[in-house]
């Protein structure tokens, strides 16, 4: 498989020049190990296993570090947590950056252990699946998102529409392991991915009595992507209590399979929904979990609009994760039904972004943005609509519309 340049490479190099330890976090198989090996090919690398202590690192961490001096690349560090205190002692003795490059695929477990052992010594880089720019190797092209955030009133960028259809992009998702897979083998990849996720990540994070029940919960979450979260509803669907549904949802967050947007609640906003909005991390995985068999089937599926929203939110999140101080991300909805899919807050300004799966925009598509501006007021910048069309333009004076491929 030919390596695709990751936009996080520069950020990773920069962190390694200033922090003694760097941790790359993300879901399994999003390319953490490949990224580290690509950027630091000269380093000796070890990958830890949940069942076997292959290198004696858990049994005698100091001896392991004596035998293999820094700099080192250590994959899946959550399976060798005993190393972290020993690494802390080593980096405290030597004032040099880039001594240990770590990766981890279990958010809660890894970050808790790192924060306890390496506070102030570690730079953390989140990594997700491949963005569209990485998949198509077009990272140098103008980004409509970046242009909008830097100057909301500037003229929209222009670029030719891609040959690949949007439903196929959503259906395949962004997992690096799928790069060389033909479409007919994509379901096999996702089937194997879910099985490995359940048997390794879920088992190690939680004492579940039934992995089958959790697997059903994972599938239900895919059906509810891009919707507000209701643990009582999730529990009723599966016959479990709301606290159990909440614990399972948090387990998905901690293993990077599920992301949540908190509601925006400015001081001037009255009667606003307090529920978080959830998104499955990868649209290709969501399609497999919902048994969407092909790009053509997705194009006519009732799920298409929600998966398009999830994909856009994911593309925005991937781009913002590369910033030293990324904007805060929210969603907004009133009790009366007015809503904005994504609200970014940066330097005291609010950037509302609406997502529409249609190829054309009408006045209804802008109603939520108008309601948000009327409610919140002067802090609101020129709004943006990302839609499934092919042209960047301004449907009104204070709204910029950009097609999905300009993100």
N, C-alpha and C positions, 0 to 999 in steps of 0.2 A: 504493500500500500504506500503510495507516494505521500510524503508529509505535506500538509497544508500549513502555510505560515499562520501562526496565531497572533492576534492583535495584542495579546497579553505578554508577548515576548519582551518588549521594551520595558514594560512595568516590572516584570520579573527580574530583569538585569539590574534595573535601578534599585529595587529593594535589596538585592544581594550585595550591592556596593555600600549599603548603609546599615543594614541589620546583620547581627551575628547569625541569626537563624531566620529562614524564610519558610513559611508553610503555605502550600498550595492546597486549597480545599475544593471539593466538588463531588458530584455523584460519581458512582463507579462508571468507568469506561468513557468519561468525557475527555480524556487525553492528558491527565495530570502527569503521569509518568513519562509519556511521550514528550510533552512540553519540557519537562525538566531535563531529560536526556538530550533533547535537541539543543537547548540553550547551554547545557553544561556537559558536553560529550566526554570531557576529560576526567570527570569525577567517577570514582568507584561507587556503584549503586547496589543497594540491597532492598529486596521486597519482602515484607513480613507476612506471615500466614496466621490465620486465627487459630489453627489447630496444632501446628508444629512449630517448635522453637528451633528453626533450622540452623541458626547461627549462634545459639546460646545467648542471645541478646536479653531475653527475659530472665534467664537464670542468673546471669552475671553481667549486667550492663557495663560495669567499669572495665571488665576484662575485654568485652567486645570492642569498646572504644579504644582501649590500649592496642588491640590487635589491628584495628583499622582506624588510623588517625584521620582527623579532619584535613581537608574538606571531604564531606561525604554526602551522598544522596540517599535518603531513606524513604522508601515508599510504604504507604499504608501504615503509618506510624501508630494508628490507634490499636494495632495488634501487638505492639511492643511498648506500652505506656511506661514500663519500668525504665526505659531509656531516658525519659524526659528529665528527671532529677539529675541523672548523670551528665546529660548534655548541658544542663544549667551550670553544673560545677565546672565543666570544661570551658564554656564560653566566658564565665566570670574570671577565669585565670588568664585568658588571652584576649587582648583588645584588637580583634580583627573581624571585619565583616565577612559574610558568606561562608561561615564555617560548616553549617549544616543546612541542607535543603531538604525539606520534608514534604510529604503529601499525605492527605487523609480524606476519607470518603464518608465519615460519620460526623456531622456537624457538632452535635451536642457533646459527644464523648471527646472528640479531638480538642475542640475549643476549650472545654472545661479543664482538661488536663494541661493544655498549653498555657492557659491563663494562670493556672496555679503554679506551674513550674517555670515558665519563661516570660513572665510579665515584663514588658519593657525591653525585651531582647529579640522579639520576633516580629517580622513583617508578614502580614497575611494577605494572600492573593486568592480571591474566589475565581473559580473557573467553571464555565458551563459548556454545553455542547457547542458545536460549530455554529457561528452566526452565518447569515446568508453571504455576507462579504467574505468570510473565510472559506465557505464552501465553493464560491465562484472565483476566489482569488482576485477580488476587486477592491481590496482594502484601500487602494489609493484614490478611488473615485470620490467625488463630492458626496457628502452625507447630508441629506435633508434634515435629519434630526440635529446634527451638530450645527448646521447653519441656522436653524430655527432657534436653538438655545443661545447661540452667540449673538444673534441679531434677529429677533422675531419679525422685524419690519422689512428685512432685506428681501430682494427678489428671490423666488424659489429657484433651486438648481434645476438643471435639465440633464437627462440621461436617457439612452434608448431602453425600451422595455426588453427584458430578457426573453430568450426563446423558451425557457422552461416554464410550464404552466404553474400557477400558484397552487392549485390543489395537489400537485405532485410534490411540491416543496413541503407543504404541511404534512402530507401523508408519510413522507420518508423521515421527517424530523432532522435533527442535527447531530446524531451520534457519530463520532469519527469512525467507528468500526464499520459503518454502512457505506463508506465511500466507494468501495469497489464491488458492492453487492448489486446484482440486478434486482429489478422490482419484485420478481416472483419469489426471491429469497428473503425479502425484508421482513415478512411475518415470522419466519424462522428465527431471525436475529432477535426480534422483540420477545418471542416466546422464551428463548434461552436467557435473555436479559432479565425478564421477570422472575424466572425460576432461580437464577443465581442471586438476585436481589433478595428474594424471600428467604432463601436457605442460608445466606451468609450475613447480609446486613441486618435484616429484620430479626433473625434469631439472636444475633450478638447484641442487639440493642434492647430487646424486650423478651420477657418470659411469656410468650403467647401460647395458649393452649391449642390453638388451631391456626396454622398458617393458611389453611383454605379460607377461613372466615376473613382473614386479613387480605387475602388475594381478592375476595369479592369486594371488600371495602376499597381496595385500590381501583378496581374496575368502576365502582360507583363514583369515585372521585373524578375519574376521567369523564364520566357523563355530566358531572356538575362543574367542570372547569369553566372559569369566567363568570361564575355566579357567586352571590353572597353566601356565606357559610352558615348553615343551620345544623348544629350538632344533634338536635332533637330529631330532625328529619333524617339525617344520616343514620341515627340509631334505629329509628322505626323501620327503615328500609331493610336493615340487616338483623333486626331483632336483638340489638344490644342497647345498653343504657347510654344516655348522652355523655356521661363522663368517659365511658369506654371509647365512644366515637371521637371524643376530643383527644384522648390519649393516643389513639391510632393516627389521627390527623397530625398531631405534634411529632409522632414518630416519622411520618413521611417528610415533614419539614426538616427534621434533624438528619435525615439521610438524603436531603437535597432533591427529593422527588416532587415536592409541592411547595409553592410560594404563595404568600398572602400579602395583600395590600390592605393596610389599615384605612379606615374612613377619614377623610379630611373633615375636621371639625373646627373651623375658624370661629372666632368670637361672635361674628355677625350671623352665623348660620344657625337657623332655628329648625328644630324637628328633623334633624338629619339622621339617617340610619347609622347605627353604631356597629353594624356587622362588618367583619373583614370580608374581602373578596379573594377567592382562591383560584390558583392556576396550576395545572399539572406542568411539570418542568419541560416536557418534550411532547410536541404535538404528534410525532410519529408513534410514540408509545401510547398516547391517548387513543389514536386510531386503532392500534392493535387491541387495546383493552376493550374497546367498543366494537370490535369485529368489523371495522370498516375495511373492506377487502382490497380496495384499489383506489388510485387517484380519481378515477371516473365516479366511483361510488361516493367518494367524499364530496365531489362537486355538487351532488344533488342531495346530500345528507342534511338533516336538520341541525347537525352538529357543526356545519361548516362555519357559520358566523361566529360561534363561540371559540372554535379552534383558531380562526383567524385572529380574534382578539387576543387569545392566549399567545399566539405566535408573535404578534406585534409587541405585546408587553414584554415577552422574552427577549426580543431583539433590542428593545430599549434598555432593558436591564443589563444585557451583555455589554452594550456600549457604555453605559454609565459606570459599570463596575471597574473600568479602566482608569477612572478619574480618581485623583487623590481625595477629593471631597465630592462624592456624587450627590446629586439632588435627592431629597427625600421623595418617596413615591407614595401616592395615596389614590383612592378612588372616592367619588362623591356621589351621593344620592339623597334626595329629600323624601320625606314621607309621601309627598304628592307624586313621586315617580320621576322627577327630573334627575338626570344623572350625567356624569362625565366619567369615561372609562379610566382615565389616568390623569392625575394631577401631580406635576413636579414642582417642588419648592426649592428655590435656589436664590441665595443672596437677597432674601426678603421678597422676591417676586414669585408669582404663581404662574405656571405654564400648563394650561389645560389641554389635554389631548384626547380627542374622540376617535373611535375606531369603527369603521363601517365596511362591511364585506361586499357592498354593491359596487358596480362599475361606474355609477353616477351618483351624485349628491343632490338632494332636494332640500327644501327649507326645513323639513322635519329633522334632517340629520344635524342641523345646527341648533336645535331648540335647547338641548342640554347645555351647550356652551353659552348661549345667551342667558339662560337662567343662572348659571354659575357666575357670570360677570355681573348680572344684576344683584345677586345676593352678596358677593364678596367685595366687589368694588374696585378701587384704584390699583390694588396690587396685581391685578390680572394682566398678563402680557397678551400679545396677539396669540390667539388660539391656533391649534393645529388639528386637522383631520387627516388621519391616515386611512386610505381607502383602496379598494381593489381595482381601481381604474389605471389609466396610463398617462395622465397629464398632471403636471403641477400647476396650480393656478390659485387665485383668490376668489372664493365664492362670495365673500363680503369684505368690507374694509379691514375688519379686525380678525379675520380667519384665513389661515393658509391651508390649502389642501395639497397633500403630497401623496403620490402613489406608493404602494408598499415597497417597490424595489429601490426607492431612494432613501430608505431608512439607513 
